[in-house]
Amino acid sequence: MRIWIDVREACRERKTGKGQWTLRCVDALLRRPDVVATLLTDAPVPSAWKGLPGLKDVRELSARGVWWHFAATALLRRERANIDCYLSPTSFIVPFLVGRAVTVVPVVHDLIAFRNEPHDRKAKLIERMTLPRSLRAAKAVCCVSDATAGAVREKFGELPLRTVGAGPTKDEDGTWTGSGDFVLCIGTLCPRKNQMRLVQAFAELPASARGNTGLLLVGGRGWSDDAIVAMAAATDRVEWLGFQDDATCDRLLRECRAFAWLSEEEGFGLPLLDAMRAGAPVLASDIPANREVAGDAATYADPFDVASIAAGLAAVLSANDPASRAAGKERAKRFSWEKTAEAVLSACSGVDNRA
């Protein structure tokens, strides 16, 4: 299949969850012998992709900002006779502009832009403007989870939706040691990631439950996060480390006493899967996407209730349950980028391989 892909977010030095998804999914696609891929970008692509069997060409467009999307649209229109499908993993602007002139498959990670929570205003406005038309014009719509597919269906009605999932962002399983005296939370600082209530819950833990354990927040600045930064700085044994590279996050996942993932809403939750794969005890918010990933292998808390989060923290800190950690590692094996690439390719080709 001759597939063209927007890979810009996979080429960023600091990748968001969408960037990690794109990096790993495209890597799996390029390893397939039935893929002939042309990559659209605004920066050099990862060197590991060069020489993979599915890579045909890289088009690095010199335009920047909004003009990149217009340049990409013009290129797609000119080359449409050589394109079986255009895969758009992180943006709906080009699908909005190109319409049905080219067969398009967008990837929907979540519908955060359609919620009332604080968010990047520009990104929210653009997504609200471009997503509805992109969905109507799409040959198929890839969703990273059944939870996201359900939200899309509820908001926009019946569409050719395909749940394609995700896989781990770590190349090795790792071995959890629990040797560090800290609870770990990884995620961009913002209200949806719920670091504020996590810090409050941690502060409310009795000394008998907390002991010498601290709380480490890892993630770059997001939006509406001043209060989170201030509370972390003012709360005893809480430290915000800022953005950290993959190697550091991998080490912290192996060393943490427990991993806390208390988002109010998620599309998939890659760090949750990574923590399970490492074998760390996990406290997760009780939301559909997390249940879909973790099943019975996590301790759950109400993300809107500080007392529930505190009780969950106390539970995972006091538990010594090798069976539960083993169940998490086993469940994590259900998810792989090879499966995701297969599902994406089936969506692009119009073949439904679901059982």
Buried (B, 14 or more C-beta within 10 A) or exposed (E): BBBBBBBBBBBBEEBBBBBBBBBBBBBBBBBBEEBBBBBBBBEEBEEEBEEBEBBBEBEEBEEEEEEBBBBBBBBBBEBBEEBBBBBBBBBBBBBBBBBEBBBBBBBBBBBBBBBEBBBBEEEBEBBEBBBBBBBEBBBBBBBBBBBBBBBBBEEBEEBBBBBBBBBBBBEEBBEBEBEBBBBBBBBBBBBBBBBBBBBBBBBBBEEEBBEEBBBBBBBEBBBBBEEBBEBBEEBEBBEBBEBBEEEEBBEBBBBBBBBBBBBBBBBBBBBBBBBBBBBBBBBBBBBBBBBBBBEEBBBBBBBEBBEBBBBBBBBBBEEEEEEBBEBBBEBBEEBBBEBBBBBBBBBBBEEEEEE
